[in-house]
Structures are given as structure tokens and as C-alpha cells.
């Protein structure tokens, strides 16, 4: 009786295919250095990319703000 598997699954469990995919394709749950980056060069590249994205977002917000102000002034 203790060798029987439960027949009900909780929602979102996925089934055999998803279990196989997570075991064999998704890889281990933790990877050494994944958050910090593999190397100093990789970390610096990531930081530079983040700064470029922040700058682009700031420029887009400023552009939209200026467009709103121009529309308000034109009314």
C-alpha cells in the first residue's frame, strides 16, 4: 500500500512530459555564478547594457513628457 502513487495531481503539476522536460532540459536548479556572471568581462558588459537601457527609458519618458506638454500648450 505504501508503494502506490497518488492518483490526483495538484493544479499546475504538468504531468509526465513536463516532469521529464524539467528534469532533462531545464538543467540543475542552481548554477554556480549564474547571478554574478561568468566573468568580470561578462559582468561589465551586463552593467553597461543595463545603463544603456536605463538611459533609453529615461529619454523615452522625457520625449513623451515633452510631447504631452506640447499638446497641452497647443490647445
N, CA and C of each residue as an Amber inpcrd file, in Angstrom:
protein
   225
   0.8160000  -1.1830000   0.0000000   0.0000000   0.0000000   0.0000000
   0.8660000   1.2550000   0.0000000   2.0190000   1.2370000   0.6110000
   2.8680000   2.4130000   0.6440000   3.5820000   2.6280000  -0.6950000
   3.5870000   1.6040000  -1.5850000   4.2380000   1.7300000  -2.8840000
   3.3350000   2.3840000  -3.9270000   2.0710000   2.5950000  -3.6040000
   1.1410000   3.1810000  -4.5660000   1.4080000   4.6720000  -4.7140000
   1.2830000   5.1530000  -5.9570000   1.4430000   6.5870000  -6.2070000
   0.0860000   7.2540000  -6.1150000   0.0480000   8.4930000  -5.6650000
  -1.2400000   9.1830000  -5.5980000  -1.8060000   9.3780000  -7.0080000
  -3.1210000   9.2470000  -7.1290000  -3.7590000   9.3490000  -8.4360000
  -4.1900000  10.7680000  -8.7550000  -4.2710000  11.6170000  -7.7550000
  -4.6880000  13.0010000  -8.0220000  -3.4630000  13.8940000  -8.1060000
  -3.5420000  14.8560000  -9.0160000  -2.4530000  15.8060000  -9.1790000
  -2.9410000  17.1800000  -8.7620000  -2.0200000  17.9580000  -8.2450000
  -2.3930000  19.3220000  -7.9220000  -2.3830000  20.1420000  -9.2090000
  -3.1810000  21.2110000  -9.2730000  -3.2040000  22.0280000 -10.4820000
  -1.8220000  22.6130000 -10.7690000  -1.4430000  22.5930000 -12.0350000
  -0.1670000  23.1470000 -12.4270000   0.9870000  22.1710000 -12.3320000
   0.7160000  20.9190000 -11.9640000   1.7970000  19.9490000 -11.8260000
   2.3750000  19.5830000 -13.1820000   1.5350000  19.4660000 -14.2100000
   2.0480000  19.2960000 -15.5500000   1.9600000  17.9050000 -16.1340000
   2.3070000  16.8970000 -15.4030000   2.2510000  15.5520000 -15.9420000
   3.6270000  15.0260000 -16.3160000   3.6300000  13.8760000 -16.9850000
   4.8840000  13.1980000 -17.3020000   5.7910000  14.0080000 -18.2220000
   5.2230000  14.5910000 -19.2680000   6.0330000  15.3330000 -20.2330000
   6.7280000  16.5200000 -19.5720000   5.9800000  17.2880000 -18.7860000
   6.5760000  18.4420000 -18.1210000   7.6160000  18.0080000 -17.0940000
   7.3510000  16.9380000 -16.3720000   8.3150000  16.4510000 -15.3890000
   9.6060000  16.0300000 -16.0860000   9.4830000  15.3330000 -17.2180000
  10.6650000  14.9120000 -17.9680000  11.4250000  16.1340000 -18.4770000
  10.6840000  17.1050000 -19.0120000  11.3280000  18.2980000 -19.5550000
  12.1000000  19.0400000 -18.4670000  11.5180000  19.2060000 -17.3090000
  12.2090000  19.9120000 -16.2420000  13.4180000  19.1400000 -15.7380000
  13.2990000  17.8280000 -15.6830000  14.4360000  17.0300000 -15.2210000
  15.5710000  17.0350000 -16.2340000  15.2500000  16.9270000 -17.5160000
  16.2790000  16.7070000 -18.5260000  16.6600000  17.9270000 -19.3480000
  15.7820000  18.8950000 -19.4910000  16.0720000  20.0360000 -20.3480000
  16.3400000  21.3210000 -19.5790000  15.7040000  21.4960000 -18.4500000
  15.8300000  22.7560000 -17.7220000  17.1590000  22.8660000 -16.9880000
  17.7830000  21.7680000 -16.7120000  19.0740000  21.8110000 -16.0460000
  18.9380000  21.8440000 -14.5390000  20.0620000  21.9940000 -13.8650000
  20.0360000  21.9820000 -12.4030000  19.3740000  23.2440000 -11.8620000
  18.8200000  23.1730000 -10.6440000  18.1390000  24.3280000 -10.0810000
  19.0750000  25.4800000  -9.7510000  20.3470000  25.2130000  -9.5570000
  21.3150000  26.2720000  -9.2470000  22.5240000  26.0990000 -10.1490000
  23.0520000  27.2160000 -10.5990000  24.2570000  27.1840000 -11.4160000
  25.2650000  28.1190000 -10.7620000  26.4560000  27.6370000 -10.5490000
  27.4880000  28.4390000  -9.8910000  27.7730000  29.7000000 -10.6970000
  27.6410000  30.8540000 -10.0830000  27.9760000  32.1100000 -10.7320000
  26.9340000  32.6300000 -11.7030000  25.7340000  32.0770000 -11.7050000
  24.7320000  32.4940000 -12.6800000  24.2940000  33.9350000 -12.4580000
  24.1170000  34.3310000 -11.2250000  23.6560000  35.6870000 -10.9370000
  24.7930000  36.6800000 -11.1210000  25.9830000  36.3120000 -10.7110000
  27.1110000  37.2260000 -10.7630000  27.7000000  37.3370000 -12.1660000
  27.4110000  36.3960000 -13.0270000  28.0030000  36.3870000 -14.3620000
  29.2240000  35.4950000 -14.3610000  29.5610000  35.0130000 -15.5240000
  30.6610000  34.0630000 -15.6090000  32.0210000  34.6900000 -15.4110000
  32.1720000  35.9380000 -15.7900000  33.4890000  36.5620000 -15.6970000
  33.3180000  38.0500000 -15.4320000  34.4280000  38.6860000 -15.1580000
  34.4130000  40.1330000 -14.9430000  33.9520000  40.8320000 -16.2140000
  34.4310000  40.3620000 -17.3540000  34.0450000  40.9480000 -18.6440000
  32.5280000  40.8390000 -18.8520000  31.9590000  39.6860000 -18.5250000
  30.5130000  39.4870000 -18.6810000  29.7360000  40.4150000 -17.7490000
  30.2050000  40.5610000 -16.5060000  29.5300000  41.4540000 -15.5540000
  29.5710000  42.8930000 -16.0340000  30.7310000  43.3240000 -16.5220000
  30.8540000  44.6960000 -17.0090000  29.9580000  44.9290000 -18.2170000
  29.8870000  43.9570000 -19.0990000  29.0010000  44.0720000 -20.2590000
  27.5490000  44.1690000 -19.8360000  27.1800000  43.3810000 -18.8360000
  25.8090000  43.4040000 -18.3400000  25.4990000  44.7730000 -17.7270000
  26.4300000  45.3010000 -16.9520000  26.2240000  46.6090000 -16.3150000
  26.0870000  47.7100000 -17.3620000  26.9370000  47.6650000 -18.4010000
  26.8680000  48.6720000 -19.4580000  25.5420000  48.5770000 -20.2030000
  25.0990000  47.3520000 -20.4830000  23.8200000  47.1650000 -21.1680000
  22.6820000  47.7050000 -20.3170000  22.7260000  47.4440000 -19.0190000
  21.6920000  47.9400000 -18.1190000  21.6620000  49.4620000 -18.1170000
  22.8260000  50.0910000 -18.0750000  22.8940000  51.5510000 -18.0860000
  22.3400000  52.1100000 -19.3940000  22.6690000  51.4740000 -20.5180000
  22.1150000  51.9180000 -21.8100000  20.6000000  51.8000000 -21.8280000
  20.0870000  50.7110000 -21.2900000  18.6240000  50.5290000 -21.2530000
  17.9630000  51.5770000 -20.3660000  18.5720000  51.8590000 -19.2200000
  18.0250000  52.8870000 -18.3240000  18.0310000  54.2440000 -19.0050000
  19.1220000  54.5710000 -19.6990000  19.2300000  55.8460000 -20.3920000
  18.1670000  55.9390000 -21.4910000  17.9900000  54.8670000 -22.2510000
  16.9850000  54.8600000 -23.3160000  15.5930000  55.0690000 -22.7230000
  15.2880000  54.3840000 -21.6150000  13.9820000  54.5360000 -20.9710000
  13.7700000  55.9640000 -20.4940000  14.8020000  56.5530000 -19.9060000
  14.7160000  57.9280000 -19.4400000  14.4540000  58.8690000 -20.6110000
  15.1600000  58.6620000 -21.7220000  14.9600000  59.5000000 -22.9050000
  13.5410000  59.3580000 -23.4580000  13.0150000  58.1380000 -23.4440000
  11.6520000  57.9180000 -23.9470000  10.6260000  58.6130000 -23.0480000
  10.8240000  58.5200000 -21.7240000   9.9010000  59.2000000 -20.8070000
   9.9500000  60.7080000 -21.0160000  11.1600000  61.2540000 -21.1780000
  11.2920000  62.6900000 -21.4050000  10.6550000  63.1010000 -22.7280000
  10.8260000  62.2820000 -23.7670000  10.2290000  62.5860000 -25.0710000
   8.7070000  62.5930000 -24.9770000   8.1440000  61.6070000 -24.3220000
   6.6850000  61.5480000 -24.1720000   6.1670000  62.7160000 -23.3370000
   6.9100000  63.0640000 -22.2870000   6.5210000  64.1930000 -21.4460000
   6.5270000  65.4860000 -22.2660000   7.5470000  65.6710000 -23.0900000
   7.6330000  66.8690000 -23.9280000   6.4870000  66.9000000 -24.9390000
   6.1340000  65.7400000 -25.4980000   5.0080000  65.6810000 -26.4410000
   3.6980000  66.0530000 -25.7470000   3.4990000  65.5640000 -24.5320000
   2.2830000  65.9090000 -23.7850000   2.2250000  67.4090000 -23.5160000
   3.3560000  67.9650000 -23.0970000   3.4030000  69.3890000 -22.8150000
   3.1240000  70.1920000 -24.0850000   3.6480000  69.7650000 -25.2120000
   3.4250000  70.4720000 -26.4800000   1.9470000  70.4220000 -26.8700000
   1.3190000  69.2640000 -26.6470000  -0.1180000  69.1420000 -26.9580000
  -0.9410000  70.0520000 -26.0480000  -0.5700000  70.0950000 -24.7800000
  -1.3030000  70.9520000 -23.8270000  -1.1280000  72.4400000 -24.1910000
   0.0570000  72.8030000 -24.5850000   0.3250000  74.1970000 -24.9380000
  -0.3820000  74.5860000 -26.2350000  -0.5920000  73.6150000 -27.1190000
  -1.2260000  73.8930000 -28.4100000  -2.7290000  73.9880000 -28.3260000
  -3.3190000  73.6150000 -27.2380000  -4.7850000  73.6380000 -27.1200000
  -5.3150000  75.0130000 -26.9900000
